[in-house]
């Protein structure tokens, strides 16, 4: 008896019932598509690195949302309210500058600046572990490891002179003093007086703090102008970035670091060197009386 299978008229390219096989399956729709109306400004700001910006937008809209770094309602407007809003700040940053982004969060504006301006070296400073994990993964995924460093720390932990032989860029994952940067950026981190106290010591003399602010920036400057001066900053200037490119333009408070100011924390750390302090025989610090001649 012939055991060969009968030809039922189904060729190798047919489905189970003779219908065409499924596929090819369509690619999933982008989670953060670039709106056509924003294509021209995006091309101008990111140039030939626009695809890299698109990849970052996808990371924000997927992993960023899943990890709670970006609100679900922000995903549809990532380009308008976040990427382009940050990218226009590059007009205030000189070529080849070092940038330190304080409270980087999901990488806004630090990663955006690194994507738009490959001439910059950027350090992302962020204290929370889950954000640091996302930032490290994003930098690796986007191929930015040569230009971007991720540092888990608070801004105040980064102040001080780096040890002799310390790299000018911070070591990823470890807190400690970092070399002052040409530009320090911060977005929606804190009121201007506190922000200046944290960020100006991280800026070289003559360098600038660029604080991305909202519509109340002018009022904040009026309220905290004197405090900024006491912290070593020049009179804050409110600037509008991206005029004609984004609507509304991005509001930035620009503060030049004019002089170093010794903070109360720094003064207290010198207590061991004050007159009248001595070491006891067991190595502990003690207070002795000055001998009279």
TORKOL-4160 file (C-alpha; in steps of 0.2 Angstrom, whole numbers, padded with zeros to 4 digits, m for minus):
293
<pt num="1" X="0000" Y="0000" Z="0000"/>
<pt num="2" X="0006" Y="0017" Z="m0005"/>
<pt num="3" X="0010" Y="0027" Z="0011"/>
<pt num="4" X="0015" Y="0043" Z="0002"/>
<pt num="5" X="0005" Y="0058" Z="0008"/>
<pt num="6" X="m0009" Y="0063" Z="m0004"/>
<pt num="7" X="m0007" Y="0079" Z="m0013"/>
<pt num="8" X="m0022" Y="0090" Z="m0007"/>
<pt num="9" X="m0017" Y="0105" Z="m0018"/>
<pt num="10" X="m0008" Y="0114" Z="m0004"/>
<pt num="11" X="0009" Y="0121" Z="m0009"/>
<pt num="12" X="0023" Y="0125" Z="0003"/>
<pt num="13" X="0018" Y="0143" Z="0004"/>
<pt num="14" X="0000" Y="0140" Z="0010"/>
<pt num="15" X="m0007" Y="0141" Z="0027"/>
<pt num="16" X="m0016" Y="0127" Z="0036"/>
<pt num="17" X="m0033" Y="0128" Z="0026"/>
<pt num="18" X="m0025" Y="0133" Z="0010"/>
<pt num="19" X="m0025" Y="0152" Z="0014"/>
<pt num="20" X="m0010" Y="0162" Z="0012"/>
<pt num="21" X="0002" Y="0161" Z="0027"/>
<pt num="22" X="0003" Y="0175" Z="0039"/>
<pt num="23" X="0016" Y="0189" Z="0039"/>
<pt num="24" X="0027" Y="0197" Z="0037"/>
<pt num="25" X="0021" Y="0204" Z="0054"/>
<pt num="26" X="0021" Y="0223" Z="0054"/>
<pt num="27" X="0034" Y="0232" Z="0065"/>
<pt num="28" X="0027" Y="0239" Z="0081"/>
<pt num="29" X="0022" Y="0258" Z="0079"/>
<pt num="30" X="0035" Y="0270" Z="0087"/>
<pt num="31" X="0030" Y="0274" Z="0105"/>
<pt num="32" X="0036" Y="0292" Z="0102"/>
<pt num="33" X="0034" Y="0297" Z="0084"/>
<pt num="34" X="0041" Y="0313" Z="0078"/>
<pt num="35" X="0027" Y="0324" Z="0074"/>
<pt num="36" X="0028" Y="0330" Z="0055"/>
<pt num="37" X="0026" Y="0348" Z="0061"/>
<pt num="38" X="0041" Y="0347" Z="0072"/>
<pt num="39" X="0052" Y="0338" Z="0059"/>
<pt num="40" X="0060" Y="0354" Z="0052"/>
<pt num="41" X="0066" Y="0361" Z="0069"/>
<pt num="42" X="0072" Y="0343" Z="0075"/>
<pt num="43" X="0082" Y="0342" Z="0059"/>
<pt num="44" X="0090" Y="0359" Z="0062"/>
<pt num="45" X="0094" Y="0355" Z="0080"/>
<pt num="46" X="0100" Y="0337" Z="0079"/>
<pt num="47" X="0106" Y="0337" Z="0061"/>
<pt num="48" X="0113" Y="0320" Z="0055"/>
<pt num="49" X="0111" Y="0313" Z="0073"/>
<pt num="50" X="0092" Y="0315" Z="0072"/>
<pt num="51" X="0090" Y="0296" Z="0072"/>
<pt num="52" X="0099" Y="0295" Z="0088"/>
<pt num="53" X="0087" Y="0307" Z="0095"/>
<pt num="54" X="0073" Y="0296" Z="0089"/>
<pt num="55" X="0081" Y="0281" Z="0098"/>
<pt num="56" X="0082" Y="0291" Z="0114"/>
<pt num="57" X="0064" Y="0297" Z="0112"/>
<pt num="58" X="0059" Y="0278" Z="0111"/>
<pt num="59" X="0069" Y="0274" Z="0127"/>
<pt num="60" X="0060" Y="0288" Z="0136"/>
<pt num="61" X="0042" Y="0283" Z="0130"/>
<pt num="62" X="0045" Y="0264" Z="0134"/>
<pt num="63" X="0058" Y="0260" Z="0148"/>
<pt num="64" X="0057" Y="0278" Z="0154"/>
<pt num="65" X="0038" Y="0277" Z="0157"/>
<pt num="66" X="0039" Y="0259" Z="0164"/>
<pt num="67" X="0052" Y="0264" Z="0177"/>
<pt num="68" X="0042" Y="0279" Z="0182"/>
<pt num="69" X="0054" Y="0292" Z="0175"/>
<pt num="70" X="0042" Y="0299" Z="0163"/>
<pt num="71" X="0024" Y="0301" Z="0166"/>
<pt num="72" X="0012" Y="0291" Z="0154"/>
<pt num="73" X="0004" Y="0307" Z="0148"/>
<pt num="74" X="0021" Y="0315" Z="0144"/>
<pt num="75" X="0025" Y="0301" Z="0131"/>
<pt num="76" X="0014" Y="0309" Z="0117"/>
<pt num="77" X="0022" Y="0326" Z="0119"/>
<pt num="78" X="0040" Y="0321" Z="0122"/>
<pt num="79" X="0047" Y="0330" Z="0107"/>
<pt num="80" X="0038" Y="0346" Z="0110"/>
<pt num="81" X="0040" Y="0348" Z="0129"/>
<pt num="82" X="0056" Y="0338" Z="0132"/>
<pt num="83" X="0068" Y="0334" Z="0118"/>
<pt num="84" X="0067" Y="0350" Z="0108"/>
<pt num="85" X="0064" Y="0361" Z="0123"/>
<pt num="86" X="0081" Y="0355" Z="0130"/>
<pt num="87" X="0090" Y="0354" Z="0113"/>
<pt num="88" X="0088" Y="0373" Z="0110"/>
<pt num="89" X="0099" Y="0377" Z="0125"/>
<pt num="90" X="0114" Y="0372" Z="0115"/>
<pt num="91" X="0114" Y="0389" Z="0107"/>
<pt num="92" X="0121" Y="0395" Z="0124"/>
<pt num="93" X="0135" Y="0382" Z="0125"/>
<pt num="94" X="0152" Y="0386" Z="0118"/>
<pt num="95" X="0160" Y="0373" Z="0106"/>
<pt num="96" X="0170" Y="0360" Z="0115"/>
<pt num="97" X="0163" Y="0364" Z="0132"/>
<pt num="98" X="0162" Y="0352" Z="0147"/>
<pt num="99" X="0144" Y="0351" Z="0154"/>
<pt num="100" X="0139" Y="0344" Z="0171"/>
<pt num="101" X="0120" Y="0340" Z="0172"/>
<pt num="102" X="0114" Y="0341" Z="0190"/>
<pt num="103" X="0099" Y="0331" Z="0195"/>
<pt num="104" X="0099" Y="0323" Z="0177"/>
<pt num="105" X="0084" Y="0312" Z="0180"/>
<pt num="106" X="0080" Y="0303" Z="0164"/>
<pt num="107" X="0094" Y="0313" Z="0155"/>
<pt num="108" X="0085" Y="0329" Z="0152"/>
<pt num="109" X="0094" Y="0340" Z="0147"/>
<pt num="110" X="0111" Y="0331" Z="0148"/>
<pt num="111" X="0108" Y="0317" Z="0136"/>
<pt num="112" X="0099" Y="0328" Z="0124"/>
<pt num="113" X="0114" Y="0340" Z="0124"/>
<pt num="114" X="0126" Y="0326" Z="0121"/>
<pt num="115" X="0116" Y="0319" Z="0106"/>
<pt num="116" X="0114" Y="0337" Z="0098"/>
<pt num="117" X="0132" Y="0342" Z="0101"/>
<pt num="118" X="0145" Y="0328" Z="0099"/>
<pt num="119" X="0158" Y="0341" Z="0103"/>
<pt num="120" X="0153" Y="0342" Z="0121"/>
<pt num="121" X="0159" Y="0331" Z="0136"/>
<pt num="122" X="0144" Y="0328" Z="0148"/>
<pt num="123" X="0143" Y="0321" Z="0165"/>
<pt num="124" X="0126" Y="0316" Z="0172"/>
<pt num="125" X="0124" Y="0318" Z="0191"/>
<pt num="126" X="0110" Y="0309" Z="0199"/>
<pt num="127" X="0108" Y="0302" Z="0216"/>
<pt num="128" X="0094" Y="0289" Z="0214"/>
<pt num="129" X="0099" Y="0272" Z="0209"/>
<pt num="130" X="0084" Y="0268" Z="0197"/>
<pt num="131" X="0087" Y="0284" Z="0187"/>
<pt num="132" X="0106" Y="0280" Z="0187"/>
<pt num="133" X="0102" Y="0262" Z="0180"/>
<pt num="134" X="0092" Y="0270" Z="0166"/>
<pt num="135" X="0105" Y="0283" Z="0162"/>
<pt num="136" X="0119" Y="0270" Z="0161"/>
<pt num="137" X="0108" Y="0259" Z="0150"/>
<pt num="138" X="0103" Y="0274" Z="0139"/>
<pt num="139" X="0121" Y="0280" Z="0137"/>
<pt num="140" X="0127" Y="0262" Z="0132"/>
<pt num="141" X="0112" Y="0259" Z="0120"/>
<pt num="142" X="0114" Y="0276" Z="0111"/>
<pt num="143" X="0133" Y="0273" Z="0109"/>
<pt num="144" X="0137" Y="0289" Z="0119"/>
<pt num="145" X="0150" Y="0281" Z="0131"/>
<pt num="146" X="0164" Y="0291" Z="0124"/>
<pt num="147" X="0156" Y="0307" Z="0128"/>
<pt num="148" X="0145" Y="0305" Z="0143"/>
<pt num="149" X="0149" Y="0299" Z="0160"/>
<pt num="150" X="0136" Y="0294" Z="0173"/>
<pt num="151" X="0139" Y="0298" Z="0191"/>
<pt num="152" X="0128" Y="0293" Z="0206"/>
<pt num="153" X="0130" Y="0307" Z="0218"/>
<pt num="154" X="0122" Y="0323" Z="0225"/>
<pt num="155" X="0128" Y="0339" Z="0219"/>
<pt num="156" X="0135" Y="0344" Z="0236"/>
<pt num="157" X="0146" Y="0328" Z="0236"/>
<pt num="158" X="0155" Y="0333" Z="0220"/>
<pt num="159" X="0162" Y="0349" Z="0227"/>
<pt num="160" X="0180" Y="0350" Z="0230"/>
<pt num="161" X="0197" Y="0348" Z="0222"/>
<pt num="162" X="0199" Y="0331" Z="0214"/>
<pt num="163" X="0214" Y="0320" Z="0220"/>
<pt num="164" X="0230" Y="0322" Z="0211"/>
<pt num="165" X="0230" Y="0311" Z="0196"/>
<pt num="166" X="0210" Y="0311" Z="0196"/>
<pt num="167" X="0203" Y="0310" Z="0179"/>
<pt num="168" X="0195" Y="0327" Z="0173"/>
<pt num="169" X="0179" Y="0317" Z="0170"/>
<pt num="170" X="0170" Y="0308" Z="0185"/>
<pt num="171" X="0171" Y="0289" Z="0187"/>
<pt num="172" X="0155" Y="0281" Z="0183"/>
<pt num="173" X="0146" Y="0275" Z="0199"/>
<pt num="174" X="0156" Y="0283" Z="0212"/>
<pt num="175" X="0154" Y="0299" Z="0222"/>
<pt num="176" X="0167" Y="0312" Z="0226"/>
<pt num="177" X="0175" Y="0328" Z="0220"/>
<pt num="178" X="0174" Y="0331" Z="0201"/>
<pt num="179" X="0183" Y="0344" Z="0191"/>
<pt num="180" X="0173" Y="0360" Z="0189"/>
<pt num="181" X="0164" Y="0361" Z="0172"/>
<pt num="182" X="0162" Y="0375" Z="0159"/>
<pt num="183" X="0143" Y="0374" Z="0160"/>
<pt num="184" X="0132" Y="0367" Z="0173"/>
<pt num="185" X="0114" Y="0363" Z="0169"/>
<pt num="186" X="0099" Y="0360" Z="0179"/>
<pt num="187" X="0080" Y="0357" Z="0174"/>
<pt num="188" X="0066" Y="0359" Z="0187"/>
<pt num="189" X="0077" Y="0354" Z="0201"/>
<pt num="190" X="0075" Y="0367" Z="0215"/>
<pt num="191" X="0072" Y="0386" Z="0218"/>
<pt num="192" X="0086" Y="0397" Z="0211"/>
<pt num="193" X="0095" Y="0401" Z="0228"/>
<pt num="194" X="0097" Y="0383" Z="0232"/>
<pt num="195" X="0101" Y="0379" Z="0214"/>
<pt num="196" X="0115" Y="0392" Z="0214"/>
<pt num="197" X="0122" Y="0385" Z="0231"/>
<pt num="198" X="0123" Y="0368" Z="0223"/>
<pt num="199" X="0129" Y="0372" Z="0206"/>
<pt num="200" X="0140" Y="0387" Z="0206"/>
<pt num="201" X="0154" Y="0378" Z="0216"/>
<pt num="202" X="0154" Y="0365" Z="0202"/>
<pt num="203" X="0157" Y="0378" Z="0189"/>
<pt num="204" X="0174" Y="0385" Z="0183"/>
<pt num="205" X="0176" Y="0404" Z="0187"/>
<pt num="206" X="0169" Y="0412" Z="0172"/>
<pt num="207" X="0158" Y="0397" Z="0168"/>
<pt num="208" X="0139" Y="0398" Z="0168"/>
<pt num="209" X="0125" Y="0389" Z="0177"/>
<pt num="210" X="0110" Y="0387" Z="0165"/>
<pt num="211" X="0094" Y="0384" Z="0174"/>
<pt num="212" X="0079" Y="0379" Z="0164"/>
<pt num="213" X="0064" Y="0387" Z="0171"/>
<pt num="214" X="0046" Y="0391" Z="0168"/>
<pt num="215" X="0036" Y="0406" Z="0166"/>
<pt num="216" X="0040" Y="0412" Z="0183"/>
<pt num="217" X="0058" Y="0414" Z="0180"/>
<pt num="218" X="0059" Y="0433" Z="0181"/>
<pt num="219" X="0050" Y="0433" Z="0198"/>
<pt num="220" X="0062" Y="0420" Z="0204"/>
<pt num="221" X="0077" Y="0430" Z="0199"/>
<pt num="222" X="0070" Y="0446" Z="0207"/>
<pt num="223" X="0067" Y="0436" Z="0223"/>
<pt num="224" X="0084" Y="0427" Z="0224"/>
<pt num="225" X="0096" Y="0440" Z="0215"/>
<pt num="226" X="0104" Y="0445" Z="0231"/>
<pt num="227" X="0107" Y="0427" Z="0237"/>
<pt num="228" X="0115" Y="0422" Z="0220"/>
<pt num="229" X="0127" Y="0437" Z="0223"/>
<pt num="230" X="0132" Y="0431" Z="0240"/>
<pt num="231" X="0135" Y="0413" Z="0232"/>
<pt num="232" X="0148" Y="0420" Z="0220"/>
<pt num="233" X="0136" Y="0423" Z="0205"/>
<pt num="234" X="0134" Y="0438" Z="0194"/>
<pt num="235" X="0116" Y="0445" Z="0191"/>
<pt num="236" X="0105" Y="0432" Z="0184"/>
<pt num="237" X="0099" Y="0435" Z="0166"/>
<pt num="238" X="0083" Y="0427" Z="0159"/>
<pt num="239" X="0086" Y="0421" Z="0141"/>
<pt num="240" X="0074" Y="0414" Z="0128"/>
<pt num="241" X="0081" Y="0400" Z="0118"/>
<pt num="242" X="0074" Y="0393" Z="0102"/>
<pt num="243" X="0064" Y="0408" Z="0097"/>
<pt num="244" X="0057" Y="0404" Z="0080"/>
<pt num="245" X="0061" Y="0385" Z="0082"/>
<pt num="246" X="0050" Y="0380" Z="0097"/>
<pt num="247" X="0034" Y="0387" Z="0104"/>
<pt num="248" X="0035" Y="0393" Z="0117"/>
<pt num="249" X="0054" Y="0396" Z="0118"/>
<pt num="250" X="0064" Y="0388" Z="0132"/>
<pt num="251" X="0066" Y="0400" Z="0147"/>
<pt num="252" X="0084" Y="0399" Z="0154"/>
<pt num="253" X="0091" Y="0408" Z="0169"/>
<pt num="254" X="0110" Y="0411" Z="0165"/>
<pt num="255" X="0121" Y="0415" Z="0179"/>
<pt num="256" X="0140" Y="0418" Z="0177"/>
<pt num="257" X="0151" Y="0411" Z="0191"/>
<pt num="258" X="0161" Y="0426" Z="0196"/>
<pt num="259" X="0171" Y="0421" Z="0212"/>
<pt num="260" X="0173" Y="0407" Z="0224"/>
<pt num="261" X="0164" Y="0408" Z="0240"/>
<pt num="262" X="0168" Y="0397" Z="0255"/>
<pt num="263" X="0153" Y="0388" Z="0261"/>
<pt num="264" X="0148" Y="0385" Z="0279"/>
<pt num="265" X="0151" Y="0366" Z="0276"/>
<pt num="266" X="0169" Y="0370" Z="0270"/>
<pt num="267" X="0172" Y="0381" Z="0285"/>
<pt num="268" X="0166" Y="0368" Z="0297"/>
<pt num="269" X="0177" Y="0354" Z="0289"/>
<pt num="270" X="0192" Y="0365" Z="0294"/>
<pt num="271" X="0188" Y="0364" Z="0312"/>
<pt num="272" X="0203" Y="0352" Z="0316"/>
<pt num="273" X="0215" Y="0365" Z="0310"/>
<pt num="274" X="0209" Y="0379" Z="0321"/>
<pt num="275" X="0221" Y="0385" Z="0335"/>
<pt num="276" X="0218" Y="0376" Z="0351"/>
<pt num="277" X="0215" Y="0359" Z="0343"/>
<pt num="278" X="0228" Y="0346" Z="0347"/>
<pt num="279" X="0229" Y="0327" Z="0346"/>
<pt num="280" X="0229" Y="0316" Z="0362"/>
<pt num="281" X="0241" Y="0302" Z="0364"/>
<pt num="282" X="0228" Y="0290" Z="0358"/>
<pt num="283" X="0226" Y="0299" Z="0342"/>
<pt num="284" X="0209" Y="0307" Z="0346"/>
<pt num="285" X="0206" Y="0326" Z="0344"/>
<pt num="286" X="0206" Y="0336" Z="0360"/>
<pt num="287" X="0205" Y="0354" Z="0365"/>
<pt num="288" X="0220" Y="0361" Z="0374"/>
<pt num="289" X="0224" Y="0378" Z="0381"/>
<pt num="290" X="0237" Y="0389" Z="0373"/>
<pt num="291" X="0252" Y="0391" Z="0383"/>
<pt num="292" X="0257" Y="0409" Z="0388"/>
<pt num="293" X="0274" Y="0415" Z="0386"/>
